[in-house]
Amino acid sequence: FDEFANGLVLVTAGNKDNFNTMTIGWGSLGTLWSRPICNVYVKGNRYTHEFMENNDYFTVSFFDESYKTDMAILGTKSGRDIDKVSLSSLTPIKEDNYVYFKEARYTLLLKKIYKHDFDINTIPQEIKEHYYSTEPVHTMYVGEVIEIIK
């Protein structure tokens, strides 16, 4: 349960020519429709959201504590404004449909099989007030695990 909560996870979408990545703290691993899956959540105002919407594949990479500074950079800087990956110590590995990072403990290569915007009207009031009083809701993306890179 702590794998996502430690702030040492990146979601990356795009392709070898154009991609974006961001630090995430929400996610889950499990089984859906008899397939191994990973769920991630991205707010509609994040630059990565555009890449998640426009691509069928994405990656989720897990890092150890020594990359905490990199995760802070990649979670607070916008790829709209700068090449934030160049500010980090991470090495992108670029394939046709996937981009992931050499330094990750492991990476899930995922095919997007479902997405859904949270319905603000069905979210409990205390959660709405805490997370969505000034920000848009998240989109949930469900990815089927195609491969695990270690």
C-alpha positions in Angstrom: 0.0 0.0 0.0 3.0 2.3 0.5 4.5 2.0 -3.0 2.7 5.1 -4.2 2.4 7.0 -1.0 6.1 7.7 -0.6 6.3 10.2 -3.5 8.9 8.2 -5.4 6.8 7.3 -8.4 6.7 8.8 -11.9 4.0 8.5 -14.5 5.2 9.1 -18.0 3.3 9.3 -21.3 4.1 10.1 -24.8 6.6 8.6 -27.2 10.3 8.8 -28.0 9.9 12.1 -29.7 7.7 14.0 -27.3 6.8 13.0 -23.7 6.1 14.3 -20.3 6.5 12.9 -16.8 5.3 13.8 -13.3 5.6 12.6 -9.8 2.5 10.9 -8.5 1.4 9.8 -5.0 -1.9 8.1 -5.9 -2.1 4.8 -7.6 -3.0 1.2 -7.2 -2.1 -2.2 -8.5 -4.5 -5.1 -8.9 -6.6 -7.1 -11.3 -9.5 -5.9 -13.5 -11.3 -7.9 -16.2 -8.9 -10.8 -15.5 -5.9 -8.6 -16.4 -3.0 -7.2 -14.3 -3.6 -3.5 -14.0 -2.2 -0.3 -12.6 -4.5 2.7 -11.9 -3.1 6.3 -11.8 -4.8 9.6 -11.3 -3.9 12.8 -13.1 -5.6 16.2 -12.7 -6.9 17.8 -15.9 -4.8 20.9 -15.5 -1.5 19.0 -15.5 0.6 19.0 -18.6 1.0 15.2 -18.3 -2.8 14.9 -18.7 -2.6 16.0 -22.3 -0.1 13.2 -23.0 -2.2 10.6 -21.1 -5.2 11.6 -23.2 -3.4 11.5 -26.5 -1.4 8.3 -26.1 -2.4 4.7 -25.7 0.6 3.7 -23.6 2.2 5.0 -20.5 4.7 3.9 -17.9 4.8 4.0 -14.1 8.4 4.0 -12.6 9.3 3.3 -9.0 12.4 4.8 -7.4 14.3 4.5 -4.1 14.9 7.3 -1.6 18.1 8.5 -3.2 15.9 10.1 -6.0 13.8 12.2 -3.7 15.3 15.5 -5.0 14.6 14.4 -8.6 11.0 13.5 -7.7 10.5 16.9 -6.2 11.7 18.6 -9.4 9.6 16.4 -11.6 6.5 17.0 -9.4 6.8 20.7 -9.0 8.1 22.0 -12.4 6.0 22.0 -15.5 7.1 20.4 -18.8 5.1 23.1 -20.5 7.7 25.7 -19.4 11.0 23.8 -19.3 12.8 20.6 -20.0 12.4 19.5 -16.4 14.0 16.0 -17.0 17.3 17.8 -17.8 17.2 19.3 -14.3 17.1 15.9 -12.8 19.8 13.2 -12.6 17.5 10.7 -14.5 18.3 9.1 -17.8 15.3 8.6 -20.1 15.1 5.4 -22.1 13.0 6.1 -25.2 11.2 3.4 -27.1 8.5 3.8 -29.7 5.5 3.9 -27.4 7.2 4.1 -24.0 9.6 6.4 -22.1 10.9 5.2 -18.7 14.0 5.8 -16.7 17.2 3.8 -16.3 17.5 4.6 -12.6 14.1 3.2 -11.6 13.9 0.2 -9.3 11.3 -1.1 -11.7 8.9 0.2 -14.3 5.5 -1.0 -15.5 4.9 -0.7 -19.2 1.1 -0.1 -19.6 -1.5 0.0 -22.3 -4.4 2.3 -21.4 -7.6 0.3 -21.4 -10.0 2.6 -19.6 -10.2 6.2 -18.3 -12.8 8.1 -16.4 -13.1 11.7 -15.0 -14.1 11.8 -11.3 -17.7 13.0 -10.9 -17.5 15.9 -8.4 -21.1 15.3 -7.4 -20.4 11.8 -6.0 -17.3 12.7 -4.1 -17.8 13.1 -0.3 -17.9 16.7 0.8 -14.8 16.6 3.0 -12.7 15.2 0.2 -14.2 17.8 -2.3 -13.3 20.6 0.1 -9.8 19.2 0.7 -8.8 18.3 -2.9 -11.1 20.1 -5.3 -12.1 23.4 -3.8 -9.7 25.3 -6.2 -8.5 22.5 -8.5 -10.1 20.3 -11.2 -10.9 16.7 -10.5 -8.6 13.9 -11.4 -8.9 11.5 -14.4 -8.4 7.9 -13.5 -6.4 5.9 -16.0 -6.4 2.1 -16.0 -3.4 0.5 -17.7 -3.0 -3.1 -18.4 0.5 -4.3 -17.4 2.3 -5.3 -20.6 5.7 -5.8 -19.2 7.7 -5.1 -16.0 11.2 -3.7 -16.5 13.7 -4.3 -13.6 
